[in-house]
Amino acid sequence: MSETVRVVVVYHSGRGGHTTKVAEAVAAGAAKEPGTEVLLIRAEEAPSRWDVLDSADAIIMGAPTYMGSLSAQFKAFMDATSHLQYAEKRWANKVAAGFTNGGSRGGDKQNSLIQLMTFAAQHHMHWVNLGLPYGNNRSFTNEDVLNRDAYTLGVSAQSNLDQSSDVAPPPADLRTAEFLGQRVTNVARELKVGRAVLAQRK
Ligand SMILES: Cc1cc2nc3c(=O)[nH]c(=O)nc-3n(C[C@H](O)[C@H](O)[C@H](O)COP(=O)(O)O)c2cc1C
């Protein structure tokens, strides 16, 4: 059975463009899986692209952490979904996952991931976590490992404040983002194929 899976990555990134790099890596990970359509949408454009989001099998969301929570621009996107998407439960049973990016290792980024997960639950979506062990927590490990900032709810990338998006976040975080994109796509495919099989049995 061949099912095309549609993955939409909706994100905000400020002038630095660091979170754009994370979003692109998530999309690249999703695109590694054959039979996948992947689209990147900026949060600011989303209200004119509801049709694309409404037709997605999986929506992966992300934004920089600003002042301990998701950026205001991403929050504006979240609030804009209350009119139709939330009221009509248009995204119910879609797959959801998330990422954030901040200047610090901790930086209260967990709060942003919890915000995204709560938002997905409000829409009755199925949240997919990162699915990786904590990275860089042994004397023999180093910075160049998956999940180096050690989060579980989603990707938490870290971009040094004095570095441009040419080098930050580092490759380890972009590989972690790719991992999430691929993982979410696989879950979305399992659900889609499974639902098709169950529908045939009715
Ligand atoms: C207004 C503002 C608030 C910020 N607050 C945090 C924060 O709470 N935690 C953190 O880790 N980084 C914080 N940062 C750093 C950004 O998250 C970081 O520079 C990130 O790479 C920006 O991504 P962008 O280039 O996609 O906008 C803040 C930056 C700004 C501009």
The ligand as a Tripos MOL2 file, in Angstrom:
@<TRIPOS>MOLECULE
LIG
   31    33     1     0     0
SMALL
NO_CHARGES

@<TRIPOS>ATOM
      1 C1         13.3750   39.2510   22.9470 C.3       1 LIG1
      2 C2         14.2670   38.0440   23.0760 C.ar      1 LIG1
      3 C3         14.1120   37.2170   24.1660 C.ar      1 LIG1
      4 C4         14.8910   36.0500   24.2740 C.ar      1 LIG1
      5 N1         14.6710   35.2150   25.3300 N.ar      1 LIG1
      6 C5         15.3450   34.0330   25.3850 C.ar      1 LIG1
      7 C6         15.0240   33.0760   26.3920 C.ar      1 LIG1
      8 O1         14.1440   33.2540   27.2170 O.2       1 LIG1
      9 N2         15.7340   31.9170   26.4030 N.ar      1 LIG1
     10 C7         16.7330   31.6560   25.4970 C.ar      1 LIG1
     11 O2         17.3440   30.5850   25.5690 O.2       1 LIG1
     12 N3         17.0270   32.5470   24.5160 N.ar      1 LIG1
     13 C8         16.3420   33.7050   24.4300 C.ar      1 LIG1
     14 N4         16.6030   34.6010   23.4150 N.ar      1 LIG1
     15 C9         17.6060   34.2400   22.3880 C.3       1 LIG1
     16 C10        16.9510   33.6950   21.1340 C.3       1 LIG1
     17 O3         16.0540   32.6520   21.4240 O.3       1 LIG1
     18 C11        18.0280   33.2000   20.1760 C.3       1 LIG1
     19 O4         18.8410   34.2920   19.8090 O.3       1 LIG1
     20 C12        17.4850   32.5050   18.9560 C.3       1 LIG1
     21 O5         18.5520   31.9320   18.2340 O.3       1 LIG1
     22 C13        16.7030   33.4540   18.0520 C.3       1 LIG1
     23 O6         16.2230   32.7400   16.9400 O.3       1 LIG1
     24 P1         15.8490   33.4940   15.5880 P.3       1 LIG1
     25 O7         17.1300   33.9910   14.9850 O.co2     1 LIG1
     26 O8         15.1550   32.4670   14.7710 O.co2     1 LIG1
     27 O9         14.9200   34.6150   15.9910 O.co2     1 LIG1
     28 C14        15.8580   35.7570   23.2910 C.ar      1 LIG1
     29 C15        16.0290   36.6410   22.2050 C.ar      1 LIG1
     30 C16        15.2390   37.7530   22.0920 C.ar      1 LIG1
     31 C17        15.4000   38.6530   20.8740 C.3       1 LIG1
@<TRIPOS>BOND
     1     1     2 1
     2     2     3 ar
     3     2    30 ar
     4     3     4 ar
     5     4     5 ar
     6     4    28 ar
     7     5     6 ar
     8     6     7 ar
     9     6    13 1
    10     7     8 2
    11     7     9 ar
    12     9    10 ar
    13    10    11 2
    14    10    12 ar
    15    12    13 ar
    16    13    14 ar
    17    14    15 1
    18    14    28 ar
    19    15    16 1
    20    16    17 1
    21    16    18 1
    22    18    19 1
    23    18    20 1
    24    20    21 1
    25    20    22 1
    26    22    23 1
    27    23    24 1
    28    24    25 2
    29    24    26 1
    30    24    27 1
    31    28    29 ar
    32    29    30 ar
    33    30    31 1
@<TRIPOS>SUBSTRUCTURE
     1 LIG1         1 GROUP 0 **** ****
